[in-house]
Amino acid sequence: MCGIVAYIGRQDAAPILMEGLHRLEYRGYDSAGLAVVRGAALRLYKTQGKVRNLEHLLPQGLKGSPGIAHTRWATHGEPSDRNAHPHTDAASRYAIVHNGIIENAAALRAQLTAQGVEFRSDTDSEVLAHLIAAMPADTLEKAVRAALQLVTGAYGIAVVDAERPEALVVARQGSPVILGVGDREMFVASDAAALVRHTQSVVHLDDGEIAVVRADGFETSTLEGGPTVKVPLVLEWQAEALGKGDFAHFMHKEIAEQPEAIRRTLSGRLEPRFQTTHLGGLEMAARELLEVRRIKILGCGSAYIAGCIGAQLIEQLARIPAHAEPASEFRYRNPVIEPDTLYVAVSQSGETFDTLAAVQEVTRKGGRALGVVNAVGSTIARACGRGIYLHAGPEIAVVSTKTFTCTAVAFALLAIHLGRLRDLSTGHGERLVAALEALPDQVAAILANDAAIEPIARSIAGYHDVYFVGRAAGYAVAMEGALKLKEVSYQHAEAYPASELKHGPLALIDPQTPTVVVLPRDELFAKNVSTIEEIRARRGPIYLVTQPGPLAVAVDGLLEVPSSEPELDPILLNIPLQLLAYRVALARGTEIDQPRNLAKSVTVE
Ligand code: AGP
């Protein structure tokens, strides 16, 4: 949730750290700080608020290397100057930045306090700085290793020692740490986004690993001291993809990037000749895939909702019982793991703690997991060891848009693949492959009609509560529409299966409570029209997202999308709802890219 950046090399660290912090600010943003080593002393600056507050605090031309920096999303201790990272020991020799939660911090704090240590913050992280200083060790590596033996919980850390500036030490347990390999300089970050401007060659630490990072290279080992071997990966992201370009917000830019993102998800995976799809990363032979009796999809938030669309696609096209469940719930209910079930973990970041824990629960009990993940080399991708990469490119806005769409597209590829191994006909397979090929242009056409959304957004912006309803896959679209709206506009938005409306929520419908109805022209069309009539009878305002065709009911606003193959329609029906949420948020003047209380990647429980 928080962001770490570190640098060691021939350049001054501060500008590199600040640039990295700006890249990571989307992950956590209630305070920021940095420390650089200069002349055997630490120069440390930190402040509550955004990275730009820190920028104002830094002296011009701040010199020194190595350096470490942090953006914080508070867990222990309120957002404040004193709780911002880095934290130091009493002598200000060691400085540490930390992501994660030290679970035994209270006990360690009590012990250290009894030994006379005075704490200067309310954080669990400061404990680590004092512990490192207290270790009898002749290198920073040994001190960090010894301190970490005393700690339980999750961490990604970077530590500098003002008296030994030739190396910095980083370690990982449950919170990502990535090394960037440069030319006689090394970079460290919790997220590849902070590295791509400097290097494309990266190394992901594994849980329980420590790295000693020098300007000319690095060594990794386990916490116990056994050496480990790491092979650098090449990042596929380009630095330009991390900027806003001509857009005012990343959310808008990422919505607009969807045609290209979908093309990348599809690239090399369509096999029109055999009316099917090809997914090299599955690493499961046809025979193995035929043995799958059930599919369970696990993810959080939008990833879970995209999984709901995925489950419907798989059931419809492959006729395999499939079900999505929030990973955060699954991991806590001691689930039965079945050998003939395929578990699919969905995650944009590949770092969501609850999803990772769900994968670990599956594999610990002998189950098979595969990942549908955007971030290449991320923890969940590596924990699954196989799956489908989205290749959607970096998503910086806290809210998922293009990765939601690309996840649904990836599930369509998987469903067709599984279906064609079973009973999906060549004709149906052919139509679906053609429909997938047409999808990017159809999405572009919806985006080009952005202006039609403006007046609807302005009127929805005036309400306090908004309902979203749909049936079957349309309900998943409604869920995502409601989630998007509440995240960026801070309105109360709730999704209901249209069929459930009269079992309770209808009591809330009145002229002040609008409903957005997801209305594909499918076999449930007439039933959905009846739902609209019921809402209308209570004088509830109605906004539709639907496909062209005759409509016999009066509505307050209409958003139309082109038709695809019926199974793929949910992907298109979702697009205007992303634009709607964006435009409502604009009208309400909320913080769009970094909504209050949220962080892009939830790496804590
Ligand atoms: C979506 O708009 C959210 N901000 C959130 O629900 C997100 O989808 C969820 O936290 C899962 O993230 P992941 O895809 O990186 O695992």
Residues whose N, C-alpha, C, O or C-beta is under 5 A from the ligand:
A	BS01	AGP	C300 G301 S302 A303 V346 S347 Q348 S349 G350 T352 V398 V399 S400 K600 V602
